[in-house]
Amino acid sequence: MAKSITFKNSTVTIGGRSWDAGKPVVDALWKNGMVLLIFDYMQYPENKVARNLEGFSENGERLWIAENPTDTPNEAYTEFLPDDMQSGVDTVSVGDLAGFTCNVDITTGKLINVVYRD
């Protein structure tokens, strides 16, 4: 069953329960029992990869930090992409600053597929 997820700054609310994610959230998604959060990449050190996509339990327990498609400075995820771009039940499509569409396994945070968007 789909649950409503909202966020303001670092506070995430899902199913009427709130918790502090520790950093400002810019996008959030509830999928298959997972809370997926993209954090503001400006909260990470400059000139380094911002590993800013994380998976959480409904109670706010961090389960994984996603891999990024490149190791270039200032690499970061920006948004969850529409449902029609999703490749499977256990994956999520995410856009990044470099113009890639990344499919990430929501159970592990591992990259499944990376495609450059034209």
C-alpha positions as CSV (number, residue, x, y, z in Angstrom):
1,M,0.0,0.0,0.0
2,A,1.3,3.4,-0.9
3,K,2.0,5.8,1.9
4,S,2.1,9.5,1.9
5,I,5.6,10.9,2.4
6,T,6.4,14.6,3.0
7,F,9.5,16.5,4.0
8,K,10.6,19.9,5.2
9,N,14.3,20.7,5.7
10,S,15.6,17.5,7.4
11,T,12.2,16.3,8.8
12,V,10.6,13.4,7.0
13,T,7.0,12.4,7.8
14,I,5.5,9.1,6.6
15,G,2.3,7.4,7.8
16,G,1.8,10.1,10.5
17,R,5.3,9.5,12.0
18,S,8.2,12.0,11.7
19,W,11.9,11.6,12.1
20,D,15.0,13.7,11.5
21,A,17.1,12.6,8.5
22,G,20.1,14.7,9.5
23,K,20.4,16.8,6.4
24,P,18.0,18.9,4.2
25,V,16.0,16.7,1.9
26,V,15.3,17.8,-1.7
27,D,13.3,14.8,-2.9
28,A,11.6,11.8,-1.3
29,L,9.9,8.7,-2.5
30,W,8.1,5.8,-0.8
31,K,8.6,2.5,-2.8
32,N,8.1,-1.1,-1.7
33,G,8.4,-0.4,2.0
34,M,11.5,1.8,1.5
35,V,11.9,5.5,2.2
36,L,14.2,6.9,-0.5
37,L,15.8,10.3,0.1
38,I,17.9,12.7,-2.0
39,F,19.7,15.1,0.2
40,D,20.8,18.7,-0.8
41,Y,24.2,18.2,-2.4
42,M,25.3,21.6,-1.1
43,Q,25.6,19.9,2.4
44,Y,28.5,17.8,1.2
45,P,32.2,18.8,0.7
46,E,33.0,20.8,-2.4
47,N,34.8,19.1,-5.3
48,K,33.9,15.6,-4.1
49,V,31.2,13.2,-5.0
50,A,28.1,13.8,-3.0
51,R,26.7,10.4,-2.1
52,N,23.4,12.0,-1.4
53,L,20.9,9.2,-2.2
54,E,20.1,7.0,0.8
55,G,17.5,4.3,1.6
56,F,15.8,4.1,5.0
57,S,13.3,2.0,6.8
58,E,9.9,3.6,7.6
59,N,11.2,4.3,11.1
60,G,14.2,6.3,9.9
61,E,16.9,3.6,10.1
62,R,19.5,4.1,7.3
63,L,19.9,0.9,5.3
64,W,22.3,2.0,2.5
65,I,23.9,4.9,0.7
66,A,23.7,4.6,-3.1
67,E,26.6,4.3,-5.5
68,N,27.1,7.3,-7.8
69,P,27.7,6.8,-11.6
70,T,31.0,8.7,-11.6
71,D,33.8,9.7,-9.2
72,T,34.0,13.2,-10.7
73,P,33.9,16.2,-8.4
74,N,30.5,17.7,-7.7
75,E,28.7,14.5,-8.8
76,A,25.3,14.3,-7.1
77,Y,21.7,13.0,-7.5
78,T,19.1,15.6,-8.2
79,E,15.6,14.0,-8.5
80,F,13.5,10.9,-8.7
81,L,12.3,10.4,-12.3
82,P,8.7,9.7,-13.3
83,D,7.2,6.3,-12.9
84,D,7.2,5.7,-16.6
85,M,11.1,5.7,-16.5
86,Q,11.2,3.1,-13.7
87,S,12.8,-0.2,-14.8
88,G,11.4,-2.5,-12.1
89,V,9.7,-3.1,-8.8
90,D,13.0,-3.1,-6.8
91,T,14.7,-0.3,-8.7
92,V,14.3,3.5,-8.8
93,S,15.3,5.9,-11.6
94,V,17.2,8.9,-10.5
95,G,18.6,11.9,-12.4
96,D,22.0,13.4,-11.6
97,L,23.9,16.6,-12.2
98,A,25.9,15.1,-15.1
99,G,22.8,14.3,-17.1
100,F,22.7,10.6,-16.4
101,T,19.6,8.5,-15.7
102,C,20.6,6.0,-13.0
103,N,18.6,2.9,-12.1
104,V,19.4,2.0,-8.4
105,D,18.5,-1.2,-6.6
106,I,16.3,-0.1,-3.7
107,T,17.3,-3.0,-1.5
108,T,21.1,-2.4,-1.7
109,G,21.8,1.0,-3.2
110,K,23.8,-0.5,-6.0
111,L,23.7,0.9,-9.5
112,I,21.9,-1.4,-12.0
113,N,22.1,0.7,-15.1
114,V,23.4,4.2,-16.2
115,V,22.3,6.0,-19.4
116,Y,23.3,9.5,-20.5
117,R,20.2,11.7,-21.2
118,D,20.3,13.6,-24.4
